[in-house]
Amino acid sequence: MHTKIVDLKEYSSKEVGLLVQAVLTEFIAIFAIISLLIKEFLPEFYLIIAMTMFTMAYNNIKFYKKKYMTPLYIVLGAFVVVTTILEYVF
């Protein structure tokens, strides 16, 4: 009797990071259109941009192995978060 053992493919964090980046990019397009029509959605739009920047920084290190753009993405994401909080909370 010939039995073949099949290995199950496990998803790595690289693939999940790319999926999160793709979903956040789609949310950016959706919230960009919504925030043009309804101005109350601007803080959510900015926070989705910040989350995308942090996800891009994560994917740069883990997937693309390019570390020179990672600090720029982190700084831009932090800048968007800080300016959004200062503009809409205080």
C-alpha positions as CSV (number, residue, x, y, z in Angstrom):
1,M,0.0,0.0,0.0
2,H,1.4,3.4,-1.0
3,T,0.5,6.2,1.2
4,K,1.5,9.7,0.4
5,I,1.8,12.3,3.2
6,V,0.5,15.7,2.1
7,D,2.0,18.7,3.8
8,L,-0.5,21.5,4.7
9,K,0.6,24.9,3.6
10,E,0.8,27.3,6.6
11,Y,0.4,31.0,6.0
12,S,3.3,33.1,7.1
13,S,3.2,36.5,8.5
14,K,4.5,37.9,5.2
15,E,1.3,36.9,3.4
16,V,-0.9,38.3,6.2
17,G,1.0,41.6,6.1
18,L,0.5,41.9,2.4
19,L,-3.2,41.0,2.8
20,V,-3.6,43.7,5.4
21,Q,-1.8,46.3,3.2
22,A,-4.1,45.4,0.3
23,V,-7.2,45.7,2.4
24,L,-6.1,49.0,3.9
25,T,-5.3,50.4,0.4
26,E,-8.8,49.5,-0.6
27,F,-10.1,51.3,2.5
28,I,-8.1,54.4,1.5
29,A,-9.8,54.5,-1.8
30,I,-13.3,54.0,-0.3
31,F,-12.8,56.6,2.5
32,A,-11.2,59.1,0.1
33,I,-14.4,59.1,-1.9
34,I,-16.6,59.2,1.2
35,S,-14.6,62.0,2.8
36,L,-15.0,64.1,-0.3
37,L,-18.7,63.9,0.1
38,I,-19.0,63.9,4.0
39,K,-16.3,65.8,5.8
40,E,-16.9,64.0,9.1
41,F,-15.0,61.0,7.8
42,L,-11.6,62.8,7.5
43,P,-10.1,61.6,10.8
44,E,-10.9,58.0,9.9
45,F,-9.4,58.5,6.5
46,Y,-6.2,59.9,8.0
47,L,-5.9,57.1,10.5
48,I,-6.3,54.5,7.8
49,I,-3.4,56.2,5.9
50,A,-1.3,56.0,9.1
51,M,-2.1,52.3,9.5
52,T,-1.2,51.7,5.9
53,M,2.2,53.5,6.5
54,F,2.9,51.3,9.5
55,T,1.9,48.1,7.6
56,M,4.1,49.2,4.7
57,A,7.0,49.6,7.1
58,Y,6.4,46.1,8.4
59,N,6.2,44.6,5.0
60,N,9.4,46.5,3.9
61,I,11.4,44.7,6.6
62,K,9.7,41.2,6.5
63,F,8.9,40.8,2.8
64,Y,10.9,43.1,0.6
65,K,14.1,43.2,2.8
66,K,14.5,46.9,2.0
67,K,15.3,48.7,5.2
68,Y,16.1,52.2,3.9
69,M,12.4,53.2,3.4
70,T,11.2,51.8,6.7
71,P,12.1,54.8,8.9
72,L,10.4,57.1,6.4
73,Y,7.1,55.1,6.6
74,I,7.3,55.0,10.4
75,V,7.9,58.8,10.6
76,L,5.1,59.6,8.1
77,G,2.7,57.3,9.9
78,A,3.5,58.8,13.3
79,F,3.2,62.3,11.8
80,V,-0.2,61.6,10.4
81,V,-1.4,60.1,13.8
82,V,-0.1,63.1,15.8
83,T,-1.5,65.7,13.4
84,T,-4.9,64.0,13.3
85,I,-5.1,63.8,17.1
86,L,-4.0,67.5,17.4
87,E,-6.5,68.7,14.8
88,Y,-9.6,66.7,15.6
89,V,-9.3,65.9,19.4
90,F,-7.9,69.2,20.8
